[in-house]
Amino acid sequence: MSDLHIRYAARPDIDAVLRFWRAAAEGTSISDDHEGVARLICRDPEALLLAERDSTLVGTVIAEFDGWRCSAYRLAVHPDHRRQGIATALLDAAEQRFAALGGRRVDAMVLEENIRAHLAWQAAGYHREDRWRRWVKPL
């Protein structure tokens, strides 16, 4: 995996990240637009991690820590690059970030229907907590 480079996203990456998510991620979010990603990068420049191979974006994860909870979102690997350890490398980088910030537990947002993602998160040592459900209200 020595040819894999993980770095923080910057404002010039936003359009490429949005295109990548359309190709590689399951589902969409209300924040999947230029403004939403720009706000994330501005608020926390180290939250959006990008995995690149030969300068090509092959994976992402958002590793957000609000001082209370560590949250992981948008773990995605391009279909042509799956099963090569990229998700594992991204999660390792996210977990190192969380530990350095004093985080104690990672909460991951995973779509119910995305069974492939369930298996990936489980392989990384995560487990589902059925007693919690996400409640949302658009603003």
Backbone as a printed PyTorch tensor [residue, N CA C, xyz], in Angstrom:
tensor([[[  0.8310,  -1.1880,   0.0000],
         [  0.0000,   0.0000,   0.0000],
         [  0.8760,   1.2520,   0.0000]],

        [[  2.1570,   1.1130,  -0.2730],
         [  3.0770,   2.2480,  -0.2150],
         [  2.7840,   3.2940,  -1.2840]],

        [[  2.0330,   2.9450,  -2.3240],
         [  1.7120,   3.9220,  -3.3580],
         [  0.4490,   4.7140,  -3.0280]],

        [[ -0.1570,   4.4530,  -1.8960],
         [ -1.3580,   5.1700,  -1.4670],
         [ -0.9480,   6.3620,  -0.6150]],

        [[ -1.4740,   7.5210,  -0.9550],
         [ -1.1740,   8.7520,  -0.2230],
         [ -2.4850,   9.2750,   0.3690]],

        [[ -2.4960,   9.5150,   1.6740],
         [ -3.6720,  10.0800,   2.3360],
         [ -3.3310,  11.5020,   2.7540]],

        [[ -4.2280,  12.4230,   2.4090],
         [ -4.0090,  13.8260,   2.7320],
         [ -5.3450,  14.4870,   3.0550]],

        [[ -5.2590,  15.6960,   3.5830],
         [ -6.4530,  16.4820,   3.8670],
         [ -6.9270,  17.1550,   2.5890]],

        [[ -8.2360,  17.2580,   2.4450],
         [ -8.8010,  17.9750,   1.2990],
         [ -8.6180,  19.4760,   1.4980]],

        [[ -8.5300,  20.1750,   0.3910],
         [ -8.4550,  21.6360,   0.3850],
         [ -9.5280,  22.1550,  -0.5730]],

        [[ -9.7770,  23.4390,  -0.5110],
         [-10.8330,  24.0320,  -1.3380],
         [-10.7200,  23.6660,  -2.8300]],

        [[ -9.5240,  23.6350,  -3.4180],
         [ -9.4460,  23.2700,  -4.8400],
         [ -9.9000,  21.8290,  -5.1330]],

        [[-10.0310,  20.9790,  -4.1120],
         [-10.4440,  19.5820,  -4.2920],
         [-11.9560,  19.4000,  -4.3380]],

        [[-12.7090,  20.4190,  -3.9860],
         [-14.1510,  20.2540,  -3.7510],
         [-14.8830,  19.6540,  -4.9520]],

        [[-14.7110,  20.1940,  -6.1290],
         [-15.4420,  19.6810,  -7.2900],
         [-15.0730,  18.2300,  -7.5900]],

        [[-13.7960,  17.8950,  -7.4590],
         [-13.3660,  16.5080,  -7.6870],
         [-13.9780,  15.5760,  -6.6430]],

        [[-14.0700,  16.0210,  -5.4080],
         [-14.6760,  15.2010,  -4.3500],
         [-16.1550,  14.9650,  -4.6470]],

        [[-16.8700,  15.9980,  -5.0520],
         [-18.2910,  15.8420,  -5.3690],
         [-18.5000,  14.8830,  -6.5440]],

        [[-17.6520,  14.9890,  -7.5650],
         [-17.7310,  14.0400,  -8.6880],
         [-17.4300,  12.6200,  -8.2150]],

        [[-16.4130,  12.5090,  -7.3510],
         [-16.0310,  11.1930,  -6.8190],
         [-17.1950,  10.5690,  -6.0530]],

        [[-17.8390,  11.3360,  -5.1880],
         [-18.9570,  10.7960,  -4.4120],
         [-20.0980,  10.3280,  -5.3090]],

        [[-20.3460,  11.0500,  -6.3930],
         [-21.4080,  10.6120,  -7.3160],
         [-21.0700,   9.2510,  -7.9290]],

        [[-19.7820,   8.9820,  -8.1350],
         [-19.3590,   7.7220,  -8.7410],
         [-19.1380,   6.6000,  -7.7340]],

        [[-18.7350,   6.9420,  -6.5100],
         [-18.2550,   5.9110,  -5.5800],
         [-19.0780,   5.7610,  -4.3080]],

        [[-19.8350,   6.7760,  -3.9180],
         [-20.5500,   6.7230,  -2.6400],
         [-21.9960,   6.2880,  -2.8520]],

        [[-22.5560,   5.7040,  -1.8190],
         [-23.9610,   5.3180,  -1.8430],
         [-24.7850,   6.4430,  -1.2370]],

        [[-25.8870,   6.7830,  -1.8700],
         [-26.7760,   7.7870,  -1.3180],
         [-26.2160,   9.1910,  -1.4470]],

        [[-27.0450,  10.1520,  -1.1240],
         [-26.6350,  11.5440,  -1.1500],
         [-27.0440,  12.2070,   0.1510]],

        [[-26.4250,  13.3240,   0.4210],
         [-26.6970,  14.0880,   1.6280],
         [-27.1120,  15.4900,   1.2270]],

        [[-27.8390,  16.1540,   2.0920],
         [-28.2460,  17.5310,   1.8580],
         [-27.0310,  18.4460,   1.7300]],

        [[-25.8880,  18.0040,   2.2570],
         [-24.6620,  18.8100,   2.2280],
         [-23.7400,  18.4710,   1.0660]],

        [[-24.1820,  17.6190,   0.1640],
         [-23.3510,  17.2170,  -0.9770],
         [-23.4020,  18.2670,  -2.0790]],

        [[-22.8790,  19.4280,  -1.7560],
         [-22.7540,  20.4860,  -2.7460],
         [-21.5070,  21.3000,  -2.4220]],

        [[-21.1420,  22.1890,  -3.3280],
         [-19.9050,  22.9500,  -3.1640],
         [-19.8970,  23.7120,  -1.8480]],

        [[-21.0030,  24.3730,  -1.5210],
         [-21.0770,  25.1440,  -0.2750],
         [-20.8960,  24.2630,   0.9490]],

        [[-21.5450,  23.1050,   0.9600],
         [-21.4620,  22.2180,   2.1100],
         [-20.0490,  21.7190,   2.3640]],

        [[-19.3730,  21.2960,   1.3080],
         [-18.0080,  20.7910,   1.4640],
         [-17.0570,  21.9360,   1.8090]],

        [[-17.2740,  23.0980,   1.2040],
         [-16.4310,  24.2550,   1.5260],
         [-16.5790,  24.6340,   2.9950]],

        [[-17.7870,  24.5860,   3.5060],
         [-18.0230,  24.9040,   4.9200],
         [-17.2820,  23.9240,   5.8250]],

        [[-17.3260,  22.6440,   5.4760],
         [-16.6170,  21.6280,   6.2540],
         [-15.1230,  21.9250,   6.2720]],

        [[-14.5420,  22.1580,   5.1030],
         [-13.0970,  22.3930,   5.0070],
         [-12.7070,  23.6700,   5.7430]],

        [[-13.5400,  24.6820,   5.6520],
         [-13.2470,  25.9440,   6.3370],
         [-13.3130,  25.7620,   7.8560]],

        [[-14.3290,  25.0290,   8.3330],
         [-14.5160,  24.8330,   9.7710],
         [-13.4470,  23.9230,  10.3590]],

        [[-13.1150,  22.8650,   9.6230],
         [-12.1390,  21.8920,  10.1150],
         [-11.3010,  21.3960,   8.9390]],

        [[-10.1990,  22.0500,   8.6550],
         [ -9.3890,  21.7220,   7.4740],
         [ -8.8030,  20.3090,   7.4550]],

        [[ -8.8780,  19.5930,   8.5640],
         [ -8.3210,  18.2380,   8.6020],
         [ -9.4030,  17.1620,   8.6510]],

        [[-10.6610,  17.5360,   8.4860],
         [-11.7500,  16.5730,   8.6320],
         [-11.9490,  15.6790,   7.4080]],

        [[-11.7810,  16.2140,   6.2260],
         [-12.0200,  15.4300,   5.0100],
         [-10.6990,  14.8480,   4.5250]],

        [[-10.5810,  13.5320,   4.6550],
         [ -9.3740,  12.8180,   4.2560],
         [ -9.5660,  12.2190,   2.8660]],

        [[ -8.5550,  12.3990,   2.0270],
         [ -8.5770,  11.8660,   0.6710],
         [ -7.4750,  10.8270,   0.5130]],

        [[ -7.8140,   9.7320,  -0.1330],
         [ -6.8140,   8.7200,  -0.4860],
         [ -6.5670,   8.8300,  -1.9800]],

        [[ -5.2890,   8.9410,  -2.3400],
         [ -4.9130,   9.0660,  -3.7490],
         [ -3.8800,   8.0100,  -4.1120]],

        [[ -4.0090,   7.5690,  -5.3250],
         [ -3.0200,   6.6550,  -5.9020],
         [ -2.6480,   7.2320,  -7.2640]],

        [[ -1.3800,   7.5100,  -7.4700],
         [ -0.9150,   8.1400,  -8.7160],
         [ -1.7020,   9.4190,  -9.0050]],

        [[ -1.8980,  10.2330,  -7.9720],
         [ -2.6120,  11.5180,  -8.0660],
         [ -4.0790,  11.3730,  -8.4660]],

        [[ -4.6240,  10.1600,  -8.3780],
         [ -6.0310,   9.9220,  -8.6780],
         [ -6.7710,   9.6680,  -7.3750]],

        [[ -7.8780,  10.3630,  -7.1780],
         [ -8.6870,  10.1800,  -5.9770],
         [ -9.3330,   8.7980,  -6.0100]],

        [[ -9.0450,   7.9910,  -4.9860],
         [ -9.5850,   6.6290,  -4.9380],
         [-10.4160,   6.3710,  -3.6840]],

        [[-10.3940,   7.3030,  -2.7020],
         [-11.1770,   7.0840,  -1.4900],
         [-11.3040,   8.3400,  -0.6590]],

        [[-12.3560,   8.3670,   0.1690],
         [-12.5940,   9.4980,   1.0740],
         [-13.1700,   9.0110,   2.3890]],

        [[-12.9880,   9.8230,   3.4050],
         [-13.7390,   9.6810,   4.6490],
         [-13.7520,  11.0480,   5.3250]],

        [[-14.8810,  11.3730,   5.9240],
         [-14.9570,  12.5740,   6.7520],
         [-14.7800,  12.1060,   8.1870]],

        [[-13.7880,  12.6600,   8.8630],
         [-13.4620,  12.3130,  10.2540],
         [-13.6460,  13.5730,  11.0900]],

        [[-14.8500,  13.7740,  11.5800],
         [-15.2120,  14.9970,  12.2810],
         [-15.2380,  14.7750,  13.7920]],

        [[-14.6100,  15.6850,  14.5270],
         [-14.6240,  15.6380,  15.9990],
         [-15.1000,  16.9820,  16.5010]],

        [[-16.1740,  16.9760,  17.2570],
         [-16.7550,  18.2300,  17.7430],
         [-16.3630,  18.5370,  19.1850]],

        [[-15.3960,  17.7930,  19.7120],
         [-14.9910,  17.9630,  21.1010],
         [-15.7160,  16.9990,  22.0290]],

        [[-16.7540,  16.3810,  21.5260],
         [-17.5520,  15.4430,  22.3140],
         [-17.5900,  14.0710,  21.6360]],

        [[-17.9010,  14.0640,  20.3460],
         [-18.0310,  12.8060,  19.6210],
         [-17.1300,  12.8020,  18.3890]],

        [[-16.6590,  11.6080,  18.0760],
         [-15.9350,  11.3740,  16.8320],
         [-16.9420,  10.7790,  15.8570]],

        [[-17.0960,  11.3920,  14.7070],
         [-18.0680,  10.9250,  13.7190],
         [-17.3850,  10.6770,  12.3900]],

        [[-17.7090,   9.5500,  11.8010],
         [-17.1580,   9.1920,  10.4950],
         [-18.2960,   9.1290,   9.4730]],

        [[-18.0880,   9.8280,   8.3710],
         [-19.0680,   9.8900,   7.2990],
         [-18.3540,   9.7070,   5.9750]],

        [[-19.1220,   9.4010,   4.9570],
         [-18.6480,   9.4050,   3.5880],
         [-17.3940,   8.5720,   3.3520]],

        [[-17.3250,   7.4140,   4.0350],
         [-16.2780,   6.4610,   3.6920],
         [-16.6630,   5.8810,   2.3320]],

        [[-15.8530,   6.1590,   1.3500],
         [-16.1480,   5.6910,  -0.0050],
         [-14.8390,   5.3410,  -0.7020]],

        [[-14.8830,   4.2640,  -1.4570],
         [-13.7410,   3.8440,  -2.2700],
         [-14.2670,   3.6190,  -3.6880]],

        [[-13.5370,   4.1120,  -4.6540],
         [-13.9570,   3.9580,  -6.0420],
         [-14.1230,   2.4750,  -6.3610]],

        [[-15.1820,   2.1160,  -7.0720],
         [-15.4220,   0.6910,  -7.3750],
         [-14.2360,  -0.0320,  -8.0130]],

        [[-13.4450,   0.6530,  -8.8170],
         [-12.2870,   0.0050,  -9.4600],
         [-11.1190,  -0.2320,  -8.5020]],

        [[-11.2180,   0.2870,  -7.2860],
         [-10.0990,   0.1920,  -6.3390],
         [-10.4970,  -0.4820,  -5.0230]],

        [[-11.6540,  -1.0850,  -4.9920],
         [-12.1060,  -1.7320,  -3.7470],
         [-11.3480,  -3.0230,  -3.4970]],

        [[-11.3740,  -3.4220,  -2.2260],
         [-10.7400,  -4.6600,  -1.7570],
         [ -9.2190,  -4.6010,  -1.9110]],

        [[ -8.6690,  -3.3810,  -1.7380],
         [ -7.2200,  -3.1990,  -1.8180],
         [ -6.6740,  -2.5420,  -0.5560]],

        [[ -7.4850,  -2.4620,   0.4990],
         [ -7.0250,  -1.8930,   1.7600],
         [ -7.1750,  -0.3820,   1.8800]],

        [[ -7.8270,   0.2370,   0.9310],
         [ -7.9610,   1.6960,   0.9610],
         [ -8.8830,   2.1390,   2.0870]],

        [[-10.0150,   1.4960,   2.2410],
         [-10.9270,   1.8530,   3.3370],
         [-10.2410,   1.6590,   4.6860]],

        [[ -9.5040,   0.5960,   4.8250],
         [ -8.7720,   0.3400,   6.0680],
         [ -7.7630,   1.4430,   6.3350]],

        [[ -7.0300,   1.8550,   5.3070],
         [ -6.0420,   2.9240,   5.4770],
         [ -6.7190,   4.2420,   5.8460]],

        [[ -7.8490,   4.5440,   5.2250],
         [ -8.5860,   5.7660,   5.5580],
         [ -9.0970,   5.7270,   6.9970]],

        [[ -9.6440,   4.5970,   7.4070],
         [-10.1420,   4.4910,   8.7820],
         [ -8.9980,   4.5540,   9.7900]],

        [[ -7.8640,   3.9570,   9.4690],
         [ -6.7010,   4.0710,  10.3530],
         [ -6.3040,   5.5350,  10.5250]],

        [[ -6.2740,   6.2850,   9.4240],
         [ -5.9170,   7.7020,   9.4920],
         [ -6.9530,   8.4820,  10.2990]],

        [[ -8.2250,   8.1770,  10.0920],
         [ -9.2860,   8.8490,  10.8470],
         [ -9.1630,   8.5460,  12.3350]],

        [[ -8.9320,   7.2820,  12.6710],
         [ -8.8240,   6.8960,  14.0770],
         [ -7.5930,   7.5220,  14.7330]],

        [[ -6.5010,   7.6420,  14.0060],
         [ -5.3230,   8.3220,  14.5460],
         [ -5.6360,   9.7890,  14.8180]],

        [[ -6.3540,  10.4160,  13.9200],
         [ -6.7690,  11.8070,  14.1150],
         [ -7.6320,  11.9270,  15.3690]],

        [[ -8.6020,  11.0510,  15.5010],
         [ -9.4900,  11.0970,  16.6600],
         [ -8.7230,  10.8950,  17.9650]],

        [[ -7.8340,   9.9230,  17.9840],
         [ -7.0550,   9.6540,  19.1950],
         [ -6.1980,  10.8710,  19.5670]],

        [[ -5.5860,  11.4980,  18.5700],
         [ -4.7530,  12.6750,  18.8350],
         [ -5.5740,  13.8350,  19.3920]],

        [[ -6.8490,  13.8930,  19.0250],
         [ -7.7330,  14.9560,  19.5070],
         [ -8.4000,  14.6200,  20.8480]],

        [[ -8.1620,  13.4050,  21.3480],
         [ -8.7500,  13.0110,  22.6240],
         [-10.0670,  12.2820,  22.5140]],

        [[-10.4210,  11.8570,  21.3150],
         [-11.6750,  11.1290,  21.1170],
         [-11.6580,   9.7760,  21.8000]],

        [[-12.8460,   9.3060,  22.1470],
         [-12.9700,   8.0350,  22.8730],
         [-13.7090,   6.9440,  22.1160]],

        [[-14.5740,   7.3420,  21.1860],
         [-15.3590,   6.3560,  20.4380],
         [-15.7380,   6.9810,  19.1110]],

        [[-15.7880,   6.1680,  18.0660],
         [-16.1840,   6.6510,  16.7450],
         [-17.6020,   6.1960,  16.4540]],

        [[-18.4310,   7.1350,  16.0460],
         [-19.7720,   6.8260,  15.5410],
         [-19.7090,   6.9110,  14.0260]],

        [[-20.1840,   5.8960,  13.3430],
         [-20.1540,   5.8840,  11.8850],
         [-21.5710,   5.9210,  11.3370]],

        [[-21.7740,   6.7580,  10.3410],
         [-23.0510,   6.8210,   9.6420],
         [-22.9740,   5.8420,   8.4700]],

        [[-23.8420,   4.8150,   8.4790],
         [-23.8250,   3.7910,   7.4470],
         [-25.2590,   3.5490,   7.0000]],

        [[-25.5090,   3.6180,   5.7060],
         [-26.8500,   3.3970,   5.1820],
         [-27.3240,   1.9820,   5.4890]],

        [[-28.5780,   1.8730,   5.8830],
         [-29.1600,   0.5630,   6.2200],
         [-29.0450,  -0.4320,   5.0630]],

        [[-29.3020,   0.0340,   3.8360],
         [-29.3330,  -0.8690,   2.6790],
         [-27.9570,  -1.2500,   2.1560]],

        [[-26.9280,  -0.5720,   2.5920],
         [-25.6000,  -0.7720,   2.0210],
         [-24.8780,  -1.9170,   2.7470]],

        [[-25.2360,  -3.1130,   2.3900],
         [-24.6920,  -4.3080,   3.0500],
         [-23.1780,  -4.3990,   2.8580]],

        [[-22.6730,  -4.0160,   1.6860],
         [-21.2260,  -4.0360,   1.4440],
         [-20.5160,  -3.1560,   2.4730]],

        [[-21.1040,  -1.9900,   2.7440],
         [-20.5120,  -1.0870,   3.7370],
         [-20.5730,  -1.6990,   5.1320]],

        [[-21.6670,  -2.3730,   5.4590],
         [-21.7660,  -3.0250,   6.7730],
         [-20.5980,  -3.9790,   6.9680]],

        [[-20.3020,  -4.7450,   5.9410],
         [-19.2130,  -5.7190,   6.0330],
         [-17.8650,  -5.0250,   6.1900]],

        [[-17.6750,  -3.9160,   5.4780],
         [-16.4040,  -3.1830,   5.5790],
         [-16.2220,  -2.6070,   6.9800]],

        [[-17.2640,  -1.9900,   7.5230],
         [-17.1630,  -1.4220,   8.8710],
         [-16.9480,  -2.5270,   9.8980]],

        [[-17.6510,  -3.6310,   9.7380],
         [-17.4820,  -4.7590,  10.6660],
         [-16.0540,  -5.2970,  10.6060]],

        [[-15.5000,  -5.4150,   9.4050],
         [-14.1260,  -5.9080,   9.2560],
         [-13.1290,  -4.9680,   9.9190]],

        [[-13.4950,  -3.6890,  10.0330],
         [-12.6080,  -2.7070,  10.6680],
         [-12.8040,  -2.6490,  12.1840]],

        [[-13.6540,  -3.5330,  12.7150],
         [-13.8270,  -3.6170,  14.1660],
         [-15.0220,  -2.8550,  14.7220]],

        [[-15.8600,  -2.3200,  13.8600],
         [-17.0440,  -1.5850,  14.3050],
         [-18.2160,  -2.5420,  14.4610]],

        [[-19.1680,  -2.1730,  15.3090],
         [-20.3800,  -2.9800,  15.4470],
         [-21.5960,  -2.0660,  15.4490]],

        [[-22.6920,  -2.6250,  15.0450],
         [-23.9480,  -1.8880,  14.9470],
         [-24.5920,  -1.7930,  16.3260]],

        [[-25.1080,  -0.6210,  16.6340],
         [-25.8690,  -0.4210,  17.8730],
         [-27.3270,  -0.2190,  17.4950]],

        [[-28.1080,  -1.2550,  17.6570],
         [-29.5010,  -1.1950,  17.2240],
         [-30.3870,  -0.3220,  18.1010]],

        [[-29.9260,   0.0170,  19.2790],
         [-30.7850,   0.8040,  20.1710],
         [-30.8490,   2.2800,  19.7890]],

        [[-29.9940,   2.7260,  18.8520],
         [-29.9780,   4.1280,  18.4370],
         [-30.5360,   4.2590,  17.0390]],

        [[-31.2150,   5.3230,  16.8020],
         [-31.6490,   5.7020,  15.4590],
         [-31.3580,   7.1670,  15.2670]],

        [[-31.0570,   7.5340,  14.0810],
         [-30.7800,   8.9270,  13.7500],
         [-32.1020,   9.6660,  13.5120]],

        [[-32.2330,  10.8090,  14.1160],
         [-33.3820,  11.6910,  13.9010],
         [-32.8750,  12.9240,  13.2050]],

        [[-33.5620,  13.3840,  12.2000],
         [-33.0970,  14.5360,  11.4330],
         [-34.2230,  15.5610,  11.2140]],

        [[-33.8050,  16.7860,  10.9940],
         [-34.7290,  17.8640,  10.6390],
         [-33.9750,  18.8340,   9.7410]],

        [[-34.3350,  18.9020,   8.4620],
         [-33.6720,  19.8720,   7.5850],
         [-33.9200,  21.2980,   8.0800]],

        [[-32.9280,  22.1490,   7.9220],
         [-33.0590,  23.5580,   8.3230],
         [-33.3410,  24.4320,   7.1150]]])
